[in-house]
Amino acid sequence: MSDDRTTLTRDEVAHLARLARLAVTDDELDLFAGQLDVILTAIARIGEVAAADIKPTSHAVPLQNVLRPDEVRPSLPREDVLAGAPSVEDDRFRVPQILGEEE
């Protein structure tokens, strides 16, 4: 990595803090300047990678569909399921309304 980059000054960090509407102390300015310098150095190293021969991807590993087929299978009878419900109406679960009436 080349050393022709410059580190952030306290004034630049203070300016960034003002833009972000952050109230920072003098001690924090020194701390953040060091932390931001580490971040910017890491980003600069990424930019140095020879990526012309690397195909762009959205994921590091191939994805596969993990859903099972939608098949009808035996289940509990409706009466047994509704028997455990606190409230039933028209052979369905009755639940409290959470949204207002739409007009």
MARMI-932434 format. One record per residue: residue in three letters; y, x, z of N, C-alpha, C in turn. Coordinates in steps of 0.02 Angstrom, whole numbers, always signed. Each point is the difference from the previous one (the first is absolute). Last residue first. Layout:
BEGIN
rec type=ALA | nc2=Y | nc1=X | nc3=Z | cac2=Y | cac1=X | cac3=Z | cc2=Y | cc1=X | cc3=Z
...
This chain:
BEGIN
rec type=GLU | nc2=+124 | nc1=-3140 | nc3=+236 | cac2=+26 | cac1=-59 | cac3=-33 | cc2=-2 | cc1=+7 | cc3=-75
rec type=GLU | nc2=-145 | nc1=+97 | nc3=+226 | cac2=+38 | cac1=+19 | cac3=-59 | cc2=+22 | cc1=-64 | cc3=-35
rec type=GLU | nc2=-58 | nc1=+52 | nc3=+269 | cac2=-15 | cac1=-40 | cac3=-59 | cc2=+43 | cc1=+24 | cc3=-58
rec type=GLY | nc2=-53 | nc1=+181 | nc3=+186 | cac2=+33 | cac1=-64 | cac3=-4 | cc2=-21 | cc1=-37 | cc3=-64
rec type=LEU | nc2=-163 | nc1=+175 | nc3=+130 | cac2=+56 | cac1=-1 | cac3=-47 | cc2=+30 | cc1=-69 | cc3=-1
rec type=ILE | nc2=-186 | nc1=+44 | nc3=+135 | cac2=+41 | cac1=+59 | cac3=+13 | cc2=+60 | cc1=+4 | cc3=-46
rec type=GLN | nc2=-192 | nc1=-186 | nc3=+119 | cac2=+43 | cac1=+15 | cac3=-58 | cc2=+44 | cc1=+60 | cc3=+18
rec type=PRO | nc2=-246 | nc1=-38 | nc3=+113 | cac2=+71 | cac1=-17 | cac3=+7 | cc2=+39 | cc1=+20 | cc3=-63
rec type=VAL | nc2=-257 | nc1=-67 | nc3=-28 | cac2=+38 | cac1=+54 | cac3=+30 | cc2=+73 | cc1=-21 | cc3=+7
rec type=ARG | nc2=-269 | nc1=-94 | nc3=-52 | cac2=+69 | cac1=-21 | cac3=+8 | cc2=+36 | cc1=+56 | cc3=+37
rec type=PHE | nc2=-233 | nc1=-9 | nc3=-163 | cac2=+34 | cac1=+25 | cac3=+60 | cc2=+71 | cc1=-27 | cc3=+1
rec type=ARG | nc2=-174 | nc1=-151 | nc3=-131 | cac2=+30 | cac1=+67 | cac3=-6 | cc2=+28 | cc1=+21 | cc3=+68
rec type=ASP | nc2=-90 | nc1=-225 | nc3=-67 | cac2=-52 | cac1=+50 | cac3=-11 | cc2=+27 | cc1=+70 | cc3=-13
rec type=ASP | nc2=+149 | nc1=-178 | nc3=+65 | cac2=-26 | cac1=-9 | cac3=-67 | cc2=-51 | cc1=+54 | cc3=-19
rec type=GLU | nc2=+99 | nc1=+71 | nc3=+214 | cac2=+30 | cac1=-58 | cac3=-34 | cc2=-25 | cc1=-1 | cc3=-72
rec type=VAL | nc2=-29 | nc1=+130 | nc3=+266 | cac2=-26 | cac1=-12 | cac3=-67 | cc2=+35 | cc1=-62 | cc3=-28
rec type=SER | nc2=+9 | nc1=+203 | nc3=+215 | cac2=+28 | cac1=-62 | cac3=-29 | cc2=-23 | cc1=-5 | cc3=-72
rec type=PRO | nc2=-83 | nc1=+173 | nc3=+142 | cac2=+38 | cac1=-37 | cac3=+51 | cc2=+27 | cc1=-66 | cc3=-27
rec type=ALA | nc2=-231 | nc1=+117 | nc3=-91 | cac2=+72 | cac1=+2 | cac3=-10 | cc2=+36 | cc1=-39 | cc3=+55
rec type=GLY | nc2=-244 | nc1=+26 | nc3=-41 | cac2=+31 | cac1=+49 | cac3=+44 | cc2=+76 | cc1=+3 | cc3=-5
rec type=ALA | nc2=-135 | nc1=-144 | nc3=-136 | cac2=-15 | cac1=-18 | cac3=+69 | cc2=+32 | cc1=+48 | cc3=+49
rec type=LEU | nc2=+3 | nc1=+28 | nc3=-241 | cac2=+55 | cac1=-41 | cac3=+27 | cc2=-13 | cc1=-19 | cc3=+73
rec type=VAL | nc2=-167 | nc1=+122 | nc3=-114 | cac2=+61 | cac1=+40 | cac3=+2 | cc2=+56 | cc1=-39 | cc3=+33
rec type=ASP | nc2=-205 | nc1=-109 | nc3=-38 | cac2=-7 | cac1=+51 | cac3=+52 | cc2=+64 | cc1=+41 | cc3=+7
rec type=GLU | nc2=-12 | nc1=-161 | nc3=-173 | cac2=+2 | cac1=-33 | cac3=+66 | cc2=-4 | cc1=+51 | cc3=+56
rec type=ARG | nc2=-25 | nc1=+73 | nc3=-227 | cac2=+69 | cac1=-18 | cac3=+17 | cc2=+5 | cc1=-30 | cc3=+70
rec type=PRO | nc2=-201 | nc1=+169 | nc3=-52 | cac2=+20 | cac1=-67 | cac3=-22 | cc2=+70 | cc1=-16 | cc3=+26
rec type=LEU | nc2=-69 | nc1=+256 | nc3=-49 | cac2=-7 | cac1=-53 | cac3=+50 | cc2=+18 | cc1=-68 | cc3=-29
rec type=SER | nc2=-82 | nc1=+170 | nc3=-181 | cac2=+43 | cac1=+9 | cac3=+58 | cc2=-12 | cc1=-57 | cc3=+49
rec type=PRO | nc2=-98 | nc1=+133 | nc3=-250 | cac2=-7 | cac1=-50 | cac3=+54 | cc2=+47 | cc1=+16 | cc3=+58
rec type=ARG | nc2=+77 | nc1=+79 | nc3=-240 | cac2=-56 | cac1=+16 | cac3=+44 | cc2=-4 | cc1=-54 | cc3=+54
rec type=VAL | nc2=+128 | nc1=+74 | nc3=-253 | cac2=-13 | cac1=-53 | cac3=+49 | cc2=-61 | cc1=+19 | cc3=+40
rec type=GLU | nc2=+162 | nc1=+186 | nc3=-117 | cac2=-60 | cac1=-40 | cac3=-9 | cc2=-5 | cc1=-52 | cc3=+55
rec type=ASP | nc2=+156 | nc1=+208 | nc3=-110 | cac2=+13 | cac1=-64 | cac3=+33 | cc2=-58 | cc1=-47 | cc3=-16
rec type=PRO | nc2=-8 | nc1=+279 | nc3=+14 | cac2=+6 | cac1=-58 | cac3=-44 | cc2=+10 | cc1=-65 | cc3=+40
rec type=ARG | nc2=+88 | nc1=+224 | nc3=+112 | cac2=-65 | cac1=-26 | cac3=-21 | cc2=+11 | cc1=-58 | cc3=-48
rec type=LEU | nc2=+166 | nc1=+218 | nc3=+40 | cac2=-12 | cac1=-70 | cac3=+15 | cc2=-69 | cc1=-20 | cc3=-24
rec type=VAL | nc2=+122 | nc1=+215 | nc3=-23 | cac2=-50 | cac1=-5 | cac3=+53 | cc2=-14 | cc1=-72 | cc3=+19
rec type=ASN | nc2=+98 | nc1=+165 | nc3=-215 | cac2=+4 | cac1=-65 | cac3=+30 | cc2=-56 | cc1=-7 | cc3=+52
rec type=GLN | nc2=+111 | nc1=+238 | nc3=-62 | cac2=-49 | cac1=-46 | cac3=-26 | cc2=+7 | cc1=-65 | cc3=+38
rec type=LEU | nc2=+139 | nc1=+253 | nc3=-61 | cac2=-8 | cac1=-61 | cac3=+38 | cc2=-56 | cc1=-42 | cc3=-31
rec type=PRO | nc2=+56 | nc1=+282 | nc3=+8 | cac2=-7 | cac1=-61 | cac3=-40 | cc2=-11 | cc1=-61 | cc3=+46
rec type=VAL | nc2=+146 | nc1=+204 | nc3=+91 | cac2=-70 | cac1=-12 | cac3=-15 | cc2=-6 | cc1=-64 | cc3=-41
rec type=ALA | nc2=+213 | nc1=+76 | nc3=+59 | cac2=-34 | cac1=+64 | cac3=-2 | cc2=-74 | cc1=-7 | cc3=-17
rec type=HIS | nc2=+199 | nc1=-166 | nc3=-89 | cac2=-41 | cac1=+11 | cac3=+59 | cc2=-37 | cc1=+66 | cc3=-7
rec type=SER | nc2=+150 | nc1=-71 | nc3=-166 | cac2=+29 | cac1=-41 | cac3=+54 | cc2=-39 | cc1=+9 | cc3=+65
rec type=THR | nc2=+45 | nc1=+181 | nc3=-213 | cac2=-45 | cac1=-49 | cac3=+28 | cc2=+36 | cc1=-41 | cc3=+54
rec type=PRO | nc2=+36 | nc1=+193 | nc3=-225 | cac2=+28 | cac1=-41 | cac3=+54 | cc2=-52 | cc1=-51 | cc3=+24
rec type=LYS | nc2=-67 | nc1=+241 | nc3=-106 | cac2=+11 | cac1=-69 | cac3=-20 | cc2=+28 | cc1=-40 | cc3=+59
rec type=ILE | nc2=+22 | nc1=+269 | nc3=-58 | cac2=-29 | cac1=-47 | cac3=+48 | cc2=+18 | cc1=-71 | cc3=-20
rec type=ASP | nc2=+78 | nc1=+210 | nc3=-104 | cac2=-68 | cac1=-16 | cac3=-20 | cc2=-35 | cc1=-48 | cc3=+47
rec type=ALA | nc2=+225 | nc1=+77 | nc3=+36 | cac2=-1 | cac1=-24 | cac3=-68 | cc2=-70 | cc1=-21 | cc3=-22
rec type=ALA | nc2=+94 | nc1=+96 | nc3=+216 | cac2=-35 | cac1=-64 | cac3=-5 | cc2=-4 | cc1=-26 | cc3=-71
rec type=ALA | nc2=+54 | nc1=+215 | nc3=+173 | cac2=-6 | cac1=-7 | cac3=-73 | cc2=-42 | cc1=-62 | cc3=-13
rec type=VAL | nc2=+158 | nc1=+50 | nc3=+220 | cac2=-68 | cac1=-8 | cac3=-25 | cc2=+1 | cc1=-9 | cc3=-75
rec type=GLU | nc2=+195 | nc1=+14 | nc3=+148 | cac2=-22 | cac1=+61 | cac3=-33 | cc2=-70 | cc1=-6 | cc3=-30
rec type=GLY | nc2=+110 | nc1=-171 | nc3=+135 | cac2=+30 | cac1=+5 | cac3=-66 | cc2=-21 | cc1=+61 | cc3=-39
rec type=ILE | nc2=-66 | nc1=-30 | nc3=+225 | cac2=-35 | cac1=-49 | cac3=-42 | cc2=+26 | cc1=+4 | cc3=-71
rec type=ARG | nc2=+108 | nc1=+128 | nc3=+163 | cac2=-65 | cac1=+29 | cac3=-17 | cc2=-40 | cc1=-48 | cc3=-44
rec type=ALA | nc2=+206 | nc1=-73 | nc3=+86 | cac2=+11 | cac1=+51 | cac3=-51 | cc2=-66 | cc1=+32 | cc3=-21
rec type=ILE | nc2=-3 | nc1=-152 | nc3=+179 | cac2=+12 | cac1=-35 | cac3=-63 | cc2=+11 | cc1=+49 | cc3=-57
rec type=ALA | nc2=-20 | nc1=+87 | nc3=+217 | cac2=-65 | cac1=-29 | cac3=-22 | cc2=+8 | cc1=-36 | cc3=-67
rec type=THR | nc2=+195 | nc1=+82 | nc3=+102 | cac2=-42 | cac1=+56 | cac3=-23 | cc2=-67 | cc1=-26 | cc3=-26
rec type=LEU | nc2=+146 | nc1=-154 | nc3=+100 | cac2=+24 | cac1=+20 | cac3=-66 | cc2=-39 | cc1=+59 | cc3=-29
rec type=ILE | nc2=-50 | nc1=-70 | nc3=+222 | cac2=-17 | cac1=-53 | cac3=-48 | cc2=+21 | cc1=+20 | cc3=-71
rec type=VAL | nc2=+63 | nc1=+142 | nc3=+176 | cac2=-73 | cac1=+3 | cac3=-9 | cc2=-22 | cc1=-52 | cc3=-52
rec type=ASP | nc2=+224 | nc1=-4 | nc3=+64 | cac2=-13 | cac1=+60 | cac3=-39 | cc2=-75 | cc1=+8 | cc3=-13
rec type=LEU | nc2=+75 | nc1=-171 | nc3=+143 | cac2=+13 | cac1=-16 | cac3=-70 | cc2=-13 | cc1=+60 | cc3=-46
rec type=GLN | nc2=-20 | nc1=+33 | nc3=+233 | cac2=-52 | cac1=-45 | cac3=-24 | cc2=+10 | cc1=-18 | cc3=-74
rec type=GLY | nc2=+166 | nc1=+131 | nc3=+108 | cac2=-62 | cac1=+37 | cac3=-6 | cc2=-56 | cc1=-43 | cc3=-28
rec type=ALA | nc2=+203 | nc1=-104 | nc3=+46 | cac2=+11 | cac1=+48 | cac3=-54 | cc2=-64 | cc1=+40 | cc3=-11
rec type=PHE | nc2=+9 | nc1=-149 | nc3=+183 | cac2=-11 | cac1=-33 | cac3=-65 | cc2=+10 | cc1=+47 | cc3=-58
rec type=LEU | nc2=+44 | nc1=+83 | nc3=+217 | cac2=-71 | cac1=-19 | cac3=-5 | cc2=-14 | cc1=-30 | cc3=-69
rec type=ASP | nc2=+224 | nc1=+49 | nc3=+55 | cac2=-38 | cac1=+61 | cac3=-9 | cc2=-74 | cc1=-15 | cc3=-11
rec type=LEU | nc2=+138 | nc1=-181 | nc3=+49 | cac2=+18 | cac1=+28 | cac3=-65 | cc2=-39 | cc1=+63 | cc3=-15
rec type=GLU | nc2=-18 | nc1=-99 | nc3=+213 | cac2=-40 | cac1=-34 | cac3=-50 | cc2=+16 | cc1=+25 | cc3=-70
rec type=ASP | nc2=+130 | nc1=+76 | nc3=+181 | cac2=-68 | cac1=+28 | cac3=+5 | cc2=-46 | cc1=-31 | cc3=-53
rec type=ASP | nc2=+218 | nc1=-86 | nc3=+19 | cac2=+2 | cac1=+68 | cac3=-29 | cc2=-69 | cc1=+32 | cc3=+3
rec type=THR | nc2=-5 | nc1=-264 | nc3=-8 | cac2=+35 | cac1=+49 | cac3=+42 | cc2=+0 | cc1=+68 | cc3=-35
rec type=VAL | nc2=-5 | nc1=-256 | nc3=-114 | cac2=-40 | cac1=+57 | cac3=+20 | cc2=+43 | cc1=+48 | cc3=+41
rec type=ALA | nc2=-17 | nc1=-262 | nc3=-120 | cac2=+39 | cac1=+38 | cac3=+48 | cc2=-44 | cc1=+57 | cc3=+26
rec type=LEU | nc2=-6 | nc1=-143 | nc3=-241 | cac2=-36 | cac1=+25 | cac3=+59 | cc2=+48 | cc1=+38 | cc3=+45
rec type=ARG | nc2=+17 | nc1=-110 | nc3=-234 | cac2=+27 | cac1=-33 | cac3=+60 | cc2=-40 | cc1=+16 | cc3=+63
rec type=ALA | nc2=-17 | nc1=+90 | nc3=-229 | cac2=-54 | cac1=-41 | cac3=+25 | cc2=+21 | cc1=-40 | cc3=+62
rec type=LEU | nc2=+153 | nc1=+150 | nc3=-98 | cac2=-20 | cac1=-45 | cac3=-54 | cc2=-54 | cc1=-48 | cc3=+22
rec type=ARG | nc2=+65 | nc1=+170 | nc3=+150 | cac2=+53 | cac1=-51 | cac3=-7 | cc2=-18 | cc1=-50 | cc3=-55
rec type=ALA | nc2=-143 | nc1=+182 | nc3=+28 | cac2=-5 | cac1=-45 | cac3=+58 | cc2=+53 | cc1=-54 | cc3=-4
rec type=LEU | nc2=+7 | nc1=+171 | nc3=-161 | cac2=-58 | cac1=-44 | cac3=-11 | cc2=-8 | cc1=-50 | cc3=+57
rec type=HIS | nc2=+163 | nc1=+164 | nc3=+28 | cac2=+20 | cac1=-46 | cac3=-54 | cc2=-57 | cc1=-49 | cc3=-15
rec type=ALA | nc2=-43 | nc1=+172 | nc3=+151 | cac2=+46 | cac1=-48 | cac3=+31 | cc2=+22 | cc1=-52 | cc3=-52
rec type=VAL | nc2=-128 | nc1=+178 | nc3=-78 | cac2=-42 | cac1=-44 | cac3=+41 | cc2=+44 | cc1=-53 | cc3=+34
rec type=GLU | nc2=+111 | nc1=+165 | nc3=-120 | cac2=-37 | cac1=-43 | cac3=-46 | cc2=-45 | cc1=-49 | cc3=+38
rec type=ASP | nc2=+118 | nc1=+161 | nc3=+125 | cac2=+47 | cac1=-48 | cac3=-29 | cc2=-36 | cc1=-47 | cc3=-48
rec type=ARG | nc2=-119 | nc1=+180 | nc3=+94 | cac2=+13 | cac1=-52 | cac3=+50 | cc2=+46 | cc1=-53 | cc3=-28
rec type=THR | nc2=-140 | nc1=+127 | nc3=-183 | cac2=+47 | cac1=+20 | cac3=+54 | cc2=+6 | cc1=-58 | cc3=+49
rec type=LEU | nc2=-212 | nc1=+73 | nc3=-167 | cac2=+51 | cac1=-49 | cac3=+15 | cc2=+45 | cc1=+25 | cc3=+56
rec type=THR | nc2=-121 | nc1=+176 | nc3=-164 | cac2=-17 | cac1=-48 | cac3=+53 | cc2=+58 | cc1=-48 | cc3=+11
rec type=THR | nc2=-66 | nc1=+122 | nc3=-238 | cac2=+40 | cac1=+8 | cac3=+59 | cc2=-21 | cc1=-52 | cc3=+52
rec type=ARG | nc2=-130 | nc1=+138 | nc3=-218 | cac2=+26 | cac1=-63 | cac3=+28 | cc2=+42 | cc1=+15 | cc3=+62
rec type=ASP | nc2=-128 | nc1=+162 | nc3=-131 | cac2=+68 | cac1=-11 | cac3=-24 | cc2=+29 | cc1=-66 | cc3=+25
rec type=ASP | nc2=-224 | nc1=+126 | nc3=+25 | cac2=+45 | cac1=-9 | cac3=+57 | cc2=+72 | cc1=-13 | cc3=-22
rec type=SER | nc2=-262 | nc1=-50 | nc3=-112 | cac2=+61 | cac1=+39 | cac3=-3 | cc2=+45 | cc1=-16 | cc3=+59
rec type=MET | nc2=-276 | nc1=-7 | nc3=-17 | cac2=+59 | cac1=-42 | cac3=+0 | cc2=+62 | cc1=+44 | cc3=+0
